[in-house]
Amino acid sequence: MFNCDLRVDITLSEKAANGRSQAFKAVVKIRLMQGEGDGGKWAHMDTRDFRLPQGGNFVVLPTGILLKDGGGCFALLLGLGVPPSLGARGDLKIYTPGQRDYNSPTVQWRGNGKWEVLAKQANLPLKESATTWGNFKRNLGKYGRGLGWELCSSSGQSLSAGAGGRGVEIAVMCRLYMKPVDDEKGKKMVVYSYNGAGVGAMLPGFSGSGSTSDFPNVGTELTQGNLPLNEPLRPEELSGTCQVVSLSAGGIVGLGGGFGAAATAQGVIFGVPAGLAVGAFKACAWIAGPAAMVGKTGASAGAVLQIGYLSLL
């Protein structure tokens, strides 16, 4: 898994006349992105040169990395390894726009150039966190760019039990509701189903909680992580294994037990490869709201990291 930016200096063709030559060049920055279980992708950075493809997939070959543009091969970056080395340089060969038959005999196709890894704009490879809590703080405390969708509501049930400052929590039949930030035409609210379980710090006791999508909720916009996503985001890309940081505090009053209320907050980390805390994820967001509780009389509080699975309904 890695992200890195490259500078590519391409000579597309060359014109010779009156004993002098003029090169037609394209100099751009591109980004290579590869995550665990995801195919490698590349895309333009900064200002795009419209003589070149906008982006596509890439394939790792014994001789280097082959950039594809959806309709075929675009360029072969000779000698570029995986993960790339900081400051590495090499030659490249262009397949498209492709060798052309020019009307003028003075213009000749070249289709070659140089590539260079930009050391100050590389993450090679994605670093691991020491603990799952370290992963949580790094992923949600350092936001990336907004993805145009926000969590707007949630519902579901959970069972939790704690003793000795530790506890477990199981979430079943949960739902997460997501809507476009700007209510763009053609976009509508999407719903994910969620089930998960986790461990963390918790007050002693046992309780159950539940909420519906009618409860008032406050959510944040999804922000991009360090794994590649399509642009614009397709909601189905976020299905799969995830991590959910579940925070809750509340209480139950009355003799022996009964019903109570709690405030809950969930930090959702989408697209975590295999559910492991390796510091790689696709997107993250927060949502908070109230929940109803049932159990024994007393206060309730917990902080639990769950591993779960999201499915787009």
C-alpha positions in Angstrom: 0.0 0.0 0.0 1.4 3.4 -0.9 0.6 6.9 -2.2 3.2 8.9 -4.1 3.4 11.8 -6.5 5.6 11.9 -9.6 6.8 14.5 -12.0 6.7 13.3 -15.6 8.5 15.1 -18.4 7.2 13.8 -21.7 8.4 14.7 -25.2 5.5 13.9 -27.5 7.0 15.0 -30.9 9.7 17.0 -32.4 9.7 19.4 -35.4 12.9 20.0 -37.4 13.1 23.0 -39.8 15.9 25.3 -41.0 18.5 23.4 -39.1 16.7 23.8 -35.8 14.5 21.5 -33.8 11.5 22.2 -31.5 10.2 19.7 -29.0 6.5 19.5 -28.1 6.6 18.6 -24.4 4.1 17.8 -21.6 5.3 18.3 -18.0 2.8 17.3 -15.4 2.5 15.8 -11.9 0.6 12.5 -11.3 -0.3 10.5 -8.2 0.0 6.8 -7.9 -2.3 5.2 -5.3 -2.4 1.5 -4.2 -4.3 0.0 -1.2 -4.6 -3.5 0.2 -7.0 -5.4 -2.0 -7.5 -2.5 -4.3 -6.1 -2.2 -7.8 -3.5 0.5 -8.4 -4.8 3.9 -9.7 -3.2 7.0 -11.1 -4.5 10.5 -11.6 -3.4 14.0 -12.6 -2.3 16.4 -9.9 -2.6 20.2 -10.2 -3.3 21.5 -13.7 -4.1 18.8 -16.2 -2.6 18.7 -19.7 -5.5 17.8 -22.0 -3.2 16.2 -24.5 -2.8 13.4 -22.0 -5.4 11.0 -20.3 -7.0 12.1 -17.1 -6.1 8.9 -15.2 -6.8 5.3 -14.9 -5.5 2.0 -13.4 -1.8 0.9 -13.3 -0.2 -2.5 -13.6 3.1 -3.6 -12.0 5.4 -5.3 -14.5 8.9 -6.7 -14.1 10.2 -3.8 -16.1 8.3 -1.0 -14.3 4.8 0.3 -13.9 2.3 0.5 -16.8 -0.2 3.3 -16.7 -3.5 2.6 -18.4 -6.1 5.1 -19.5 -9.3 2.9 -19.7 -9.0 2.3 -23.4 -5.5 0.8 -23.5 -1.9 1.5 -22.4 -0.8 5.0 -21.9 2.8 5.0 -20.6 5.4 2.6 -19.2 7.5 4.0 -16.3 10.7 2.0 -16.7 12.5 0.8 -13.6 9.8 2.2 -11.2 9.4 -0.4 -8.4 6.7 -1.0 -5.7 6.7 0.7 -3.4 8.6 3.5 -5.2 11.8 4.8 -3.7 12.0 8.4 -2.6 13.8 10.5 -5.1 14.0 7.7 -7.7 14.2 8.6 -11.4 14.0 6.9 -14.7 12.9 6.8 -18.3 9.4 6.4 -19.7 7.8 5.3 -22.9 4.4 6.7 -24.2 2.0 4.4 -26.0 -0.8 7.0 -26.4 -1.7 9.5 -27.8 0.2 7.1 -30.0 2.5 7.3 -32.9 0.9 9.4 -35.7 1.3 10.0 -39.4 2.0 13.7 -39.7 1.3 15.6 -42.9 4.6 17.4 -42.5 7.7 15.3 -42.9 9.5 17.6 -40.6 7.5 16.5 -37.5 8.4 13.2 -35.9 6.8 11.3 -33.1 9.0 10.8 -30.0 6.9 9.3 -27.2 9.5 9.3 -24.5 10.6 11.1 -21.4 11.6 11.0 -17.8 9.9 10.4 -14.4 10.9 11.4 -10.9 9.4 10.5 -7.5 8.7 13.8 -5.6 10.2 13.0 -2.1 8.2 15.7 -0.3 4.9 14.4 -1.6 5.1 10.7 -0.9 3.8 8.3 1.7 5.8 5.2 1.1 4.4 2.9 2.3 1.4 3.7 4.5 2.7 3.6 8.1 1.3 1.3 10.7 -0.1 2.5 14.0 1.2 1.0 17.2 -2.3 0.3 18.5 -5.9 0.4 17.4 -6.5 3.5 19.5 -3.5 5.1 17.9 -5.1 4.3 14.5 -8.4 5.8 15.6 -6.8 9.1 16.8 -4.7 9.4 13.6 -7.5 8.7 11.2 -10.2 10.9 12.7 -7.9 13.7 14.1 -6.3 14.5 10.8 -9.0 15.2 8.2 -8.6 15.0 4.5 -10.7 16.6 1.8 -14.5 16.5 2.0 -16.2 13.9 -0.2 -19.6 15.6 -0.6 -21.6 13.2 1.6 -22.5 13.4 5.3 -23.8 11.1 7.9 -27.3 12.4 8.8 -29.0 9.7 11.0 -28.5 6.3 12.6 -30.6 3.6 14.2 -30.1 0.2 15.8 -29.6 -1.8 19.0 -26.6 -2.7 21.1 -25.8 -4.9 24.1 -22.9 -4.0 26.4 -21.4 -5.4 29.6 -18.5 -4.2 31.7 -16.4 -5.3 34.7 -13.1 -4.2 36.1 -13.0 -1.1 33.8 -13.2 -3.3 30.7 -16.2 -4.2 28.6 -17.6 -5.7 25.4 -20.3 -4.3 23.1 -22.3 -6.0 20.3 -24.2 -3.9 17.8 -26.9 -5.6 15.8 -29.4 -4.6 13.1 -27.9 -1.1 12.9 -28.4 1.4 10.1 -26.3 4.4 9.0 -28.0 7.1 6.7 -25.9 9.2 4.4 -27.0 12.1 2.2 -25.3 14.5 -0.3 -24.0 17.7 1.3 -25.4 20.0 -1.4 -28.5 17.9 -2.3 -27.2 17.7 -5.9 -29.7 16.7 -8.6 -29.7 13.0 -9.2 -28.3 12.1 -5.7 -30.4 10.8 -2.9 -30.0 9.4 0.6 -28.3 6.0 0.9 -28.6 3.5 3.8 -26.0 1.1 5.1 -26.7 -1.9 7.3 -24.1 -2.5 10.1 -23.3 -5.3 12.5 -20.2 -5.3 14.7 -18.6 -6.2 18.0 -15.7 -4.7 20.1 -14.0 -4.2 23.4 -12.9 -1.1 25.4 -13.2 0.8 28.6 -16.6 0.6 30.4 -18.3 1.1 33.8 -19.3 -2.2 35.5 -22.8 -3.4 34.6 -25.0 -4.7 31.8 -27.4 -2.7 29.6 -29.0 -2.6 26.3 -29.7 0.5 24.2 -31.6 1.4 21.1 -32.5 4.2 18.7 -34.4 5.0 15.6 -33.7 7.2 12.6 -36.4 9.6 13.9 -34.2 10.5 16.9 -32.3 13.8 16.3 -28.8 13.3 15.1 -25.8 15.5 14.3 -23.3 14.2 11.7 -20.2 15.4 9.9 -19.2 15.3 6.2 -17.2 12.2 5.1 -13.5 13.1 4.7 -11.1 11.1 2.6 -8.5 8.8 4.0 -5.2 7.5 2.5 -6.7 4.7 0.3 -7.8 5.5 -3.3 -11.4 6.4 -4.1 -13.2 7.2 -7.3 -14.1 10.8 -8.0 -16.9 11.5 -7.4 -17.4 9.1 -4.6 -19.6 6.1 -5.3 -21.4 5.0 -2.0 -20.9 1.3 -2.8 -17.1 1.9 -2.5 -17.6 2.2 1.3 -19.3 -1.2 1.8 -17.2 -3.8 3.5 -15.1 -4.0 6.7 -15.0 -0.9 8.9 -14.1 0.2 12.4 -16.5 2.1 14.6 -15.5 4.0 17.7 -18.5 3.9 20.0 -18.7 6.5 22.8 -21.7 6.6 25.2 -22.7 8.1 28.6 -26.1 7.9 30.3 -28.0 6.5 33.2 -31.0 4.6 34.6 -33.0 5.7 37.6 -35.5 3.9 39.7 -35.4 0.9 42.2 -33.9 -2.2 40.7 -33.6 -0.9 37.2 -35.7 0.0 34.3 -35.5 2.5 31.5 -33.1 5.4 31.0 -31.4 7.5 28.4 -27.9 8.1 27.0 -26.0 10.3 24.6 -23.9 8.4 22.0 -21.3 9.3 19.4 -19.8 7.1 16.7 -16.7 7.6 14.7 -17.0 5.6 11.6 -13.9 4.6 9.7 -14.9 3.2 6.3 -12.9 0.8 4.2 -10.4 -0.6 6.7 -8.6 -3.5 4.9 -9.7 -6.8 6.6 -10.7 -4.8 9.7 -7.1 -4.5 10.9 -5.7 -1.3 12.4 -2.9 -0.8 9.9 -3.5 2.9 9.4 -5.2 2.5 6.0 -8.8 3.6 5.4 -11.0 5.1 2.7 -13.1 7.7 4.6 -14.2 8.7 8.1 -17.0 10.7 9.7 -18.8 11.3 13.1 -22.4 11.0 14.1 -24.0 11.7 17.5 -27.4 11.5 19.0 -29.6 10.1 21.9 -30.5 6.5 22.7 -32.9 4.8 25.0 -31.5 2.4 27.6 -32.7 -0.5 29.6 -30.9 -2.3 32.5 -29.9 -1.9 36.1 -30.1 1.4 38.0 -26.9 3.5 37.8 -24.7 5.4 35.5 -23.4 4.0 32.2 -20.3 5.1 30.2 -18.1 3.4 27.7 -15.5 3.8 25.0 -15.4 0.8 22.6 -13.6 0.1 19.4 -15.7 -2.2 17.2 -14.9 -4.2 14.1 -17.9 -4.4 11.8 -19.2 -4.8 8.3 -21.2 -2.3 6.3 -23.5 -3.3 3.4 -25.2 -0.8 1.1 -29.0 -1.4 1.1 
